[in-house]
Amino acid sequence: MQFKQSLLLTLISTSAAQNASSLTDALGSENSTLSSLNTLLQQNPQFLQSIGNAQNVTFLAPNNDALNAIMNNTNSSSPNSSSPISSPADIDALLRYHVLNGTYYASNIDNTSQFIPTRLTNTSYTNVTGGQRVECISDGNNNVTFISALRQNVSAVTNNINFTGGTIYIVDGILSVPQNVTDTLSNANLTACVGALAATNQTQNLTDGRNVTIFAPNNDAFNAVGNVLANQTTDQLSNILGYHVVNGTLAYSTDLQNGTLRAANGQDLNISVINNETFVNSARLTVPDILYSNGVIHVIDQVLNPNNTSAAPDTSATSATPAYTGASSGTGGIPFTSGVTSPTTTYPAATSAGGQTAEGIAVPIKTGAVGAAALFGGAAMLANF
């Protein structure tokens, strides 16, 4: 009996695969919604062939409204920097970031985030094992959201159009490829962290590293210990910053469980999950899962103290208490921010909400990191639509 059932399932699966459309046919059947994307794909035949021949993938297909909404975005930038997009490689990287490894149906996605590897593996754009990630989450009613750089998110408007290699979601925005550590921290308004890394010549380590997790104190946290930081030598400050970095481990929020992580300076970080809140030593995690080119950044509300590793969470506190005895704000404003450019756009990653749960996800920003005009080669190309 079991053999017959197994044989029947095999025959059904084989028949479905034989009857499924190719990727181009499946996208073409939705041309009224995806004509702009179809034109773009025809202009990038190498990518189209690669993904068309792929098996067990999920393609996130931006609809016409998503592309049209950003055609005139003159601030478009390339996937790995804040510089304007300028090469076929940039376009290829962006498209590959819309291809998830694995077939993900809406019915199998719930309100616990998944961090799904993509086909973006080019080391000029990412240094994450298995491909740069996209966060995926649902509200439990098949309303699926995909979250990319700076916690910008897009929503699925049509779920699971099947093709021979997997399934397609039509989405209402363009994903933003995670950028380098400096651009990511700056755009998340973590400017004190940017300045501190530059002051200790540690930026390059986080730019070159692979599978890096960073616990980044917000500007208020740096300001709260300004007098202490002002008296640190460069080596001491480097040790403090090293206590905020975990090398070789991608620790997304779903991986942060009660236990320890070994920091780059050789000391342990104590991770606690209490009443659905996550703490690193005594610091509360306020914005989770800001993807960057080499890993992930979590925002915390304190500067960690490598000389006070036993600092424990105070879940009843309404404001953060510094882990440094005698700490107070300095006299020169927020430390390390002199000369660091503040962001001109407020991204979800720069808010304290940040989208830690399905209900708390920030309103999607549809502009993304790369404008449609740049993708299609400029205004002259747009005239063809």
Buried (B, 14 or more C-beta within 10 A) or exposed (E): EEEEEEEEEEEEEEEEEEEBBEBBEBBEEBEEBBBBBBBBBEBBEEBBEBBBEBEEBBBBBBBBEBBEBBBEBEEBBBBBBBEBBEEEBBBBBBBBBBBBBEBBBBEEBEEEBBBBBBBBBBEEBBBBEEBBBBBBBBBEEEBBBBBBBBBBBBBBBBBBBBBBBBBBBBBBBBBBBBBBBBBBBBBBBBBBBBBBBBBBEBBEBBBEBBBBBBBBBBBBBBBBBBBBBEEBEEEBBBBBBBBBBBBEEBBBBEBBEEEEBEBBBEBEBBBBBEEEEBBBBBBBBBBBBBBBBBBBBBBBBBBBBBEEBEBEBEEEEEEBBBBBEEBEBBEEEBBBBEEBEEBEEEBBBBBEEBBBBBEEBBEBBBBBBBBBBBBBBEEEBBEEB
